[in-house]
Amino acid sequence: MFSGMASRPLQEPAFLILSALAQGPLHGYGVAKDVEESSGGRVTLRAGTLYGAIDRLVAAGLVQVDREEVVDSRLRRYYRLTPEGGARLAVEAERAEAQARRALERLGRAGATPSLGAVTA
């Protein structure tokens, strides 16, 4: 169903790309800007990384080309989430939520006060 990507969690850039496309079709620059904004500036995707990840997501059947248009003599390609991509994003989001919940519960049991402001990456 998810090709070789199914056996392991998505890398953060792939997860953020799928998340960006969950709101609707976007072109590459739009995806990159959404990823940067949604990650609070932590993840900045350069063109090679962005399009390499998109190509892998397309090959896995999670993303597909929605349409192409020419803007200022340059081709702009829009991508969209496939139904499989939406399902994979939901699974990954639920997994991440469960892991975060478990970590916060453990912090509480250890006597630490769970505080999002105190978490650093």
C-alpha positions in Angstrom: 0.0 0.0 0.0 2.7 2.5 1.0 5.6 0.9 -0.9 8.9 0.7 1.0 7.9 3.7 3.1 5.3 1.7 5.1 7.7 -0.2 7.3 9.3 2.8 9.0 8.1 6.1 10.2 8.3 9.0 7.8 11.2 11.4 8.1 10.2 14.8 9.4 10.5 16.5 6.0 8.2 13.9 4.3 5.7 14.2 7.2 5.7 18.0 6.9 5.3 17.9 3.1 2.3 15.6 3.4 0.9 17.9 6.0 1.3 20.9 3.8 -0.5 19.1 0.9 -3.3 18.1 3.2 -4.8 21.6 2.9 -4.9 21.3 -0.9 -2.6 21.4 -4.0 0.5 23.5 -3.7 3.5 24.2 -6.0 7.0 23.4 -4.7 7.7 26.9 -3.3 4.4 26.9 -1.5 5.2 23.5 0.0 8.6 24.8 1.2 7.1 27.9 2.7 4.4 25.9 4.5 7.0 23.5 5.9 9.1 26.3 7.2 6.2 28.1 8.8 4.6 24.9 10.3 8.0 23.9 11.8 8.6 27.3 13.3 11.6 27.8 11.1 13.3 24.6 12.2 13.0 22.9 8.9 14.0 24.7 5.7 13.9 22.6 2.6 16.2 23.6 -0.2 15.2 22.8 -3.8 17.2 19.5 -4.0 15.9 18.2 -0.7 12.3 19.3 -1.4 12.0 17.8 -4.9 14.0 14.6 -3.9 11.5 14.1 -1.1 8.5 14.9 -3.4 9.8 12.4 -6.0 10.0 9.7 -3.3 6.5 10.5 -2.1 5.3 10.3 -5.7 7.0 7.0 -6.3 5.4 5.7 -3.1 1.9 6.8 -4.3 1.4 9.3 -1.5 1.6 12.4 -3.7 0.8 13.1 -7.3 1.1 15.9 -9.8 -2.2 17.9 -9.7 -1.5 20.3 -12.6 1.2 22.4 -14.3 1.2 26.0 -15.5 3.7 28.4 -16.9 4.3 31.5 -14.9 6.9 34.1 -16.1 8.1 31.6 -18.7 8.8 29.0 -15.9 6.9 25.8 -15.4 5.1 25.6 -12.0 4.0 22.1 -11.0 1.4 21.7 -8.3 1.2 18.6 -6.2 -1.6 17.0 -4.2 -2.0 14.3 -1.6 -3.4 11.0 -2.9 -6.0 9.1 -0.8 -3.1 6.8 0.2 -1.1 9.9 1.2 -3.9 11.2 3.4 -4.3 7.8 5.1 -0.5 7.6 5.7 -0.4 11.1 7.1 -3.3 10.2 9.5 -1.4 7.1 10.7 1.8 9.0 11.2 0.1 11.9 13.0 -1.7 9.4 15.3 1.6 7.6 16.0 3.4 10.9 16.8 0.5 12.0 19.0 0.6 8.7 21.0 4.4 9.0 21.4 4.1 12.6 22.6 1.3 11.7 25.0 3.3 8.8 26.4 6.4 11.0 26.9 4.4 13.7 28.7 2.7 11.0 30.9 6.1 9.6 31.8 7.4 13.1 32.7 4.5 13.6 35.0 5.1 10.2 36.7 8.7 11.0 37.2 7.8 14.1 39.2 8.7 16.5 36.4 6.2 19.1 35.4 5.3 18.6 31.7 5.8 22.0 30.0 6.0 22.5 26.3 8.1 25.6 26.9 10.8 23.4 28.6 11.2 21.0 25.7 14.2 21.5 23.4 15.2 19.6 20.3 
